[in-house]
């Protein structure tokens, strides 16, 4: 089925929601399809007769936005929201919609209601760095070790990371999302310093800095710390004096003080359940702890659109601001990725107009600031149900006020042989279990399989393809060979072409599990690292399975104060076990006497429970549950039925004539079955 532009905008919104969560592209796609307003989005996307352009005026944008939030399908998924639109020197719209607190029927107040803006914070952190660059206190091209003091970062590349690399998200760090936490269970009375958390860091620089783009929380945290090092002030104090006070953003801060807590909008999950307020560690997250109001964000956008000053007070030079609004990293000239602080995604939603965006998420909150520099327009939107409506709103906003007036693309006519170099599987550099498959077709097109399903792309440039809906598929070569891609679902990162499968000497070409083993081996080692034998029928231990899961999920390892179990200290996979507990994949309460028994063979039902603990957090398209045969313990039945229903199993599973499935729950889990189960997670279209 042809995917409508607005339907895709909803998917993009949900992908942005996953930016800080361990969510696969496949599950994100299913979540998008299951989300209620998708039907509305598709229904509203019917081709319409070309109409006169609607001018962006105060009256028009007020009416447009009022109608948007009055839509019943939107109201279903939005508790409350704030929208601010500015143009030139004028605030066209600054309005709250819905409730800051549903239970109290407290409406959103654009002047007073605070929203956590998540990663939109990064723009302000980059601003602080650029202010100090202007003053000569920070050198963009300097090795960051010059500013880190006691903090050491493991760099395995032999090339220094520069401040510019941090600003453009090209640091080359392996896992960018492990140096912070936001958890309602943390001690809110404690102050966790940025330095203390960085001293415990486990970051590794594995790609040559400045060469590979991947969304980088690590980079923003280091930016904040560098500001502290250079100025001798707490980062939040510097930002207040030199940014927020200058722009009269009186309700904005990196740390929500107790006397402001009642201004913070309550937050809700996708089902409308109220969430507990987040506690941050470090207390100040240069990458994401800011709270702000619609009015304060209006002041910021006005200052940006007027060359860096507001009412005669300057917060940034025009030159620095230009760098923040101009692409600095692009996989292709027509597909930019990053400025100094802003990013580009959902390119197809902006109708060919020049834009920059920055989105951000925290549990229950989803925000975005967008600039159309050529139009002197800025838009800020935030909601407190994490609904992902921002991209739906911006798509509709662009279609209404700035429609697409580009001519139809001119397609090239390559041969299948000429397209062969693009074929292969590409691993998302930020979420390594998200894999895109590309195949060349005889009609000169490419078929791309990812979380969107199967999409056809046609060539418009030697390294650029477009889908029927205008989605870009861009390639980057290295040493004359295709190395990286960017698509909608690689999102805010590039994906890297996978190596060839490992040629195991004990896995014959006609082996029943050959397809699964070949597909998974470039992503994660199921057997012994570096070995050319797999022993496919060997049963896996608990510790080995935890390690494989954590390596596949590619989330990195946080620093933990103590082992999660008393019998795993010193074990070679202790970090994986700790991380699985941290992600709530493994529940310590289900083990006796605080012991994990890491060398115990893992039962198939136990492995099912761990996987289900990870997957159940994300919506899926409902399917009739299959009937289970055989023996499964009560505590594992829900998990086993989930995996059996959605086909997460291999050839070993017994399918009976009556349609029931024997998952062989009490048996040990073999390496080859691990390959099959995880293959079906990674490649859902096979």
N, C-alpha and C positions, 0 to 999 in steps of 0.2 A: 504494500500500500504506500502511496506517496505520502511523505511526511510533511505536514503543513509547517510553515514558518513559525506560527505561534505555538504549535505543539512542540517544535524543536526548542523554542525559547523556554518552555517549561522544563524540558529536559536539561537545558543549560543551567537553569536556576537550581535544579536539584543537584547537578554536578558541582556547582559552586558550593552548595551546602555541604558536599562531601569533602571539600578542600582540606578540612582538618580532621576528617574521620576515616577509619579504615574500611572504605566502601569500594567494592569493585565496580567497574564500568557496567558489567552485566546487571548487577543488582541495582545500580543507579537507573539504568534504563527501565527495569521492571518497576522500580519505585515511581518513575515518571508516568509510566503507563497506568499504574494503579491510582495515581493521584486524581482526585475528583475533578479539578478544573480542566483536565486534559480534553474532556469531551467538549467543554465550552470553547477551549482554544481551537480545536479542530473545526467546530461548527462556525466559528467566527472568521475562519481563514478562507472562506470561499472567494474566488476571484471577483473583484468588484470593478464596475466601470470606472475609468479614469475620471477623477474629479479634481476640481480646482484646489490648489494648495491652500490649506487653512493657515492663516498667519498666527504666529505665536504671540498672543496678547494675554493680558491679565484675565480678561473675561473668558477667552477661549480655553485657556489652560485650566481655569477653575471649573468650567463646565465639563471639560473632558475628564478631569480627575474625579470629579463628583460622580459622574456616570460610571467610571471604571469601578469605584469602590461600592457603588450601589448594585452592581451585578451580583445576583444571588450566589453564583458559583464562587466568586471571589470572597464574598462575605462568609462562606462556609469555612474558609481556610485562613482567614485573617482575624486575629483578635483585635489588634490595633496597629496603626501605621502613621507615619508622618512623611509628608512629601514637601520638598522645597524646590522651587524652580526660580532661577534668576536669569536675567538677560541684560548684558551690559552693566549699567549702574542701578538696575531696578530689580526689586524682588517682585516677581509676578505671582508667586504662590508660596504660601507658608501655612500649611494646614494639617491638622490632625484628623484622623479617621478612626472610628471604632473606639475601643477601650484600652486604656493603660492598665486597668484592672477590671476584668470581666465580672468578678464576683461582687465588687463594690459599685459596678456601673460607673466607674470613673473614666471620663473621656480623655483621649490623648490631647494634650495641650502643647502646641508647637513651640511655645516659649519656655515651658517649665518641665515637660516630661522628658526624662533622660532615657536614651536607648544605648545599650552597648553596641558599638559600631564594629567590633571585631577587627578584621585585618585592614579596614579603612584606616586604622591607626598607623599603618606602615607609611602612609603618605606624609603624615606629620613627623614621624621619626626621620624619614629621609630629608624633610625640610630642615630639621634641626642640624643634621649633618652638613647640608649645603650652606646653611648660615655660617658655620664654622669654617667651611672651605672658603667662603667669601672673605673671611677675616684672616685667612692664612694660617689658621690653627690646625687644619686638617688638609692633607695632600691627597687628592683623588687617586693619584697613581702610586701612593706609598704602600709598601707591604704593611698589612694590618698589624703584624707583630710589633710594629713601632708603637702602637697605641694600647696593647693588651696587658702590659705589666706582667703580673704573676700568672695570668691565664694562658694556657698553652693549648693549641689546636694541632692535632696530628695531621700533618700534610705529607701525603705519600706520592706527590706528583713531581717534586723538585722545582715547581714554579710557585712564586708567592701569590697569595690572595691579596688583591688590592681593595681599597675602599670603593673604587668604582665597581669592582666585581660584586661587592655586597649590595650596592644600589641597584644593580641590573639583574640580580638573582642568577649570577653566573659564577658563584663561588666554587662550584665543583664538589660541594659537600655530599656525602653519601646519603644521609638521612637528616632531613632538615627539621623534623617535627618532634624531636625527642627531648629538647632542653627546657620544656615548660609543661605546665599542667593547669587545667582549670577544673576544679572539682568541689562540689558543695560540701564534701566531707573534710576538706582541709581546715586547719585552724585559722579562722578569720582574724584573730587577735594578734597573730604573729606577723612580723615584717620579714619577708624573704627577699634578700637583696639579689640583684642581677649577678653581682660578682660571685656570691656564694654558690649560685646555681651553675655558673660557667666554670667554676673551679672543679666541679664534679662532672664536667661534660665528657661525652664519649664520641664526639664528632670526629669524622675522618674526611679529609679532602682527597677524593679518589679520581676526579676528572680534572684535567688541566684547567685552572681558573681562567675565566674569560672566554671559554669556548662552547659551553653547553648551558642552555637555559632550563632551569627547573625552579619552580616556586619555592621560596626559601625563608622560612620562619627563623632559622638559625641566623641568617644575614641581618635581619632586622633587630634581633636581640643583640648581636654584636654592635650594630650601629648605635643603639642606646647606650651600651657599655662604653663605647669609644667616646661618646659625648660626655659621659661621666668622668672618664679618665682625663680628657682634655680640659674640661671646665672646672673640675674639682667639686661639682655639685651633683646632687641626686638628679637623675634624668627628669623626673616629674617636676622638680623645682625649676630646672632650666626651661622646660617646655612651657610651663605656666608663665614665666616672666617674658620669654622671648617670642612666644607664638600666641598663646591664648590671651594674655593681657593686651598684646599689641592689636589683636583682631577683635577685642571686646567680646571674646567667647567666655563669658563669665560663668557659665554652667558646665564648661567642658574641663575634663581632667583625665589623667592617666590612673589616678587612684580615687575611687568613689569614697568620699568621707562619710562618716556616720550621719552627720546632719543633712546629707544629701540623699540618703538611702530611700527616703519616702518619695523622692522625685523619680526614682528609677521605675520604669514600667515593669509590671510583672511579666514573666515570660511563660510560654506554654509550648508543649510538644505538639506534634502534628495531629494528635487526637484531642487537643484542647485541655490536657491536664496541666495544672500549674507546676512549674519547676522551681526547685530551690535556687536561690541566688548563687552564682558561681563565686568561688574563691580562687584567686590566682596565685601561682607559684612559678617564677618570682612574683612578688606583690605588684610590681610594675612590669607589664609586658610591653616592651617597645613594639612588639609584633601584633598586639591585639587587645589591650585592656582599657582603651579609651571609652568614655561615655560622653554623649553630647546631645544637643537638642536641634530641632529643625531651625530655630532662629540662629543659633551659633553657627551651624553649617552654612546658613545663608551668608553670614559675614565672611566666612572662609572663601566661599565660591566667588563672592563679589571681589575680594582681594585678588584672587587668581586671575579673574577675567579683566582686571584693571591693572595688570602689569606688576602685581606684587605689593600693592598698598591699599589701605582702607582709610578714608577720611584723613589723608595726609600722613598716615603712619605706615611705614614700610616694613614688611616681614621677610621679603626675599627680593633679590635683584631680578630684573627682567631676563638677564642672561641665564641665571639659575632656573628661573621659572620656565624658560624656553626649553631647557634640558628635561624638565619634568613633564613637559607636554609634547615632546618630540621622541619618536622611537629611537632607542639606543641599541636594542637587540632585535633582530628580525630574522626568522628562518628563511624568508623570501621578501624582496622589496615590497610586495603587495600584502604580506602577512606579517605585520609587526607583532612583537611579543611583549616588550618591556621598555619603559622609560626609566628615569630615576624616580622610582616610587610607584608609578602607575603601570597598569598592565593592559593587555588587549585580549579579549576572548569574545566569543559569540560575534565574530566579525560580520556575519551575514545579517545580523539584526539591525545594523546601522545604515543600511541602504546605500553604501558606498561613500558616506560622509566621513570626514575626519573626526575621530573621537579618541578619548582615553577614558578608562574606567578604573575603579578600584572597588572590589567587593570584599565583604567581610562577614564572618559568622561566628557566633558563640551559641551554646545551647539555648534555643528559643529565640534568638535574634538573628536577623539577616538584613544587611545594609549594603548600599552601593552609592558611590558618588561618580557622576559621569560629566565629562566636559565635551562640548562640541566647540573647539577653539575658534574655528572659522565663523561660527554663528554667534560667538560670544554668549554661549548658553551653558548653564550648569544645572544639574538635577541631582538632588539627594533624596533617597528613599530608605526607610528603615521600618521593619515590622517586628512585632514581639511574639510571633508564632513560628518564626523560622520558615515561613511558607514558600519562600523563593519567588514571590510575586514580582520582585524587582525587574527581572528580565522580561516578564510578560508585560509589565507596565511600560518599560523602555521600548520594547518592540512596537507596542500599540502607539506610544508617543511619537516614535519616529515615523511610522506609517501615516499618522494623522497630520503631523506638522512638517516633516521632512521626508517625503516619499522618495522611492528609488526612481531616479530619472536616467539611469545609465542605459546605454544600448545593450542589447542581448550579447552575450559573450561569443567570440569567434573561436570555435574549437579546432584544434589541430587534428591530423589524421595519421597517427603513428601506427606502425604494424605491431602485432603481438610480440614479435621478436625484439623490437625497439623498447617495448615496455617491460621486458623480462627483468631488467635490472632493478625494477621497483618491487618485484615480488618478494614475499617473505613475511616473517612475523616480527613485530616491533614491540619492545617492552617499554611501558611507561616509566620514565626515569624517576618519578615520584612515588608511584604505586606499582611496584614491579609485577604484581599479579594481574594487572590490566594489560592485556595483549591485543594488538590490532593485527589482523591478517589481511594481506593484500595479494590479489591474483590478477594477472593480465588476461584479457579476453581477446578473442579473434576479431572483434569489431573495433578494436582500438581503444577500449575503455578499461578501467580498473574496477574490480569488485573489492570492496572493503568490508570486512566483517568485524564488528565491534559491538558495543552496547546498544547502538542504534539498530542493530540487525545487519542486514546486507544492503549496502548502498553502492550505487554505480557512480563513478567519477569519470569526467572526460577532460582531456588535456587542453589547457589554454596557454601554456608556457612550458619550456623544457622541464621545469621543476615545480609546476603548479597545475593542479587539477581542481575542477569544481563539480559539485553534485547538481542535480536538477534544482535543488533548493538554494543553491549558492553557497553551500558549505565548502570551505577551502580544504584542500589536502596538499600540503606543501612538503617538499623534500629538501634535504641538505646533503651535499656530497662532501666526502673527506678523502683526499688522495685519489680522486677520480671515481670513487665508489659511493653509492647511496648509503648513508649512515644514519640519518635521523629523519623523522617525520613530525608534522604537527597536524592534528585534526581536531574536530570539535571535542571528541571525548578524550584526547590526550590532555586537553583543557589548558592548564597553566604550566605546561611543561612540554618538552619534546619527548619523543619515544625513540629508542635506539634499536637498530636492527639486531636481532638475536643471532648468536653463533649457531653453527650447525649442531644437530643433536649429538650427544655423546655416543660414541660407537662402542657399546659394551660387548665384550667378547662372548658373554654368556646369554645374550639376547639375540636369537636368530631372526632372520628377516621375516619369517612366517610366525614368529612368536605371537601368541594370542594377545599379549599386552603391548606389542611393539609400538602401535600408534600412540598409546598413552605415555609410554616411557620416552619416546622420541619427542613428543610435544612438551613434556615437562622438564626434561633433562637440561635444556639451556637456561631454565629459570631457577631450578633448585636441585641440589644433589639429594636423591632419595637414599642412595647408598653411602659408602665411605667416600669422603672428599678426595678427589684426584684419582680414584681407582678406576680401572678399565673393566672391572667386573662388578655386576650389580647384585648378584644372588637374589633374583627377583622373588623367589618363593620364601625368602627368609622373613620371619616375623619381626615386627618393629617393637622397640621398647617405648615406654611412656616418654622418657627423656628424648629419644630420637624423634618421636612424632611431634612433640612440642617444638623441637628445633626446626623440623621441616616446615611446620605451620608458620612459625615466626619468620623464617627465611623467605617463604613464599609471600606472606602478607607484606613483607618488606617495610616494616614500620620502624626498624632500628631498635636499639636497646637503650633504655634509660638507666641511670645510675640508681641503684637501690641500696638502702641503708643496711639491709640484712636479707638473707635468703628467705623466700616465701615458705619453705619447709625446712625442718631441722636436719634432714638427711640429704640435702642437695648442695650444701656448702662445699666448694671446691670441685664440684662436678663440672665437666667441660661444657655442659649445656645449662648451667645454672642461670645464665642471663636470659636464655630463651624461656625457661620455666618461670622466672620472675616476671618477665614481660607478659607471658600468657596469663598469669594471675592478675597483673595490672590491668590488662585489657578485658578482664572478667571472662576469659575463655575457659580458664580453669578455676573452679571454686574450691578454695582451701577447706571449706566446711564439709566437703564430701569425703575428706580423707581422715583416717583414724590416727589419733595420737600425733598429729602434726607431721606425719611422714608421707612422702610422695612415692617412695619405692621406685626410683628412676629407672632401674634395670628390669623392672617387671614388664612382661609382654603386655601390650595394650590390647584390650578387647575391642572388637569392631563397634560394639555399642558405646563404649567409653569414648572412642574416637568420634563417633557420631554426635555425642553430647557436646564435645568440645567445639566441633564445627558448627553445630546448631546454636551454641551460645554466642557465636560470632555472627551468624547469618540471620538470626531471628529478629535482630534489631531493625532490619530493613524490610519495607513492604515488598511483597511479591504478588504477581497475578495469581489469584486463588485457583487451586486445582482440587478436584475431588480426591480426598485421601485414599491411598491404596490400603487394602486389607493386608495385615501382617500375618505371616505364617511363622512357624518355628517358635523359639523361646527368646523372649526379650524381657529383661528385668523392668519392673514398673517405672523406675526412675529414668529409664532411657527410652521408653516407648514413644514419647512425643518427638524426641530427636530422631530416632530411627525412622519413624513414619514420615517425618519431614524429608529426610534424605531419600527414602524410597519413593516418595511421591514425586519429587522433583528430579529424580533420575541421577542422583549423585552416588553412583556405585559402578562397579565393573562387572566383567563376565562371570566372576565367582558367585554372584548373587543368584539364587534360584527363583525363577518365575514359574508359578504353577498355572495349570490350565484354567483354574477359576479366577485368575487375575491377581491372586495373592502373591506376596513376595516374602521369601525367607532371606533376611539380611544376614543370616548366620551370626547373629549378634554376640554369641558367647565365644566365638572363635577368635584366635589371635589375628591381628591385622597384618597382612603380608605387604612387603614393599611394592609389589606389582599392583595390589589393590589400592594402595595409597596413590600410586601414579594415576590410576583410572579415576578415582574419586576427585582428586584435585584437578585433573585434566578437564573434567566436566564442569568444574567451577570456573576455570580459566577460559575454556573454549565452549561456551554454552550453546553454540550453534552447530556443534558436531554430534 
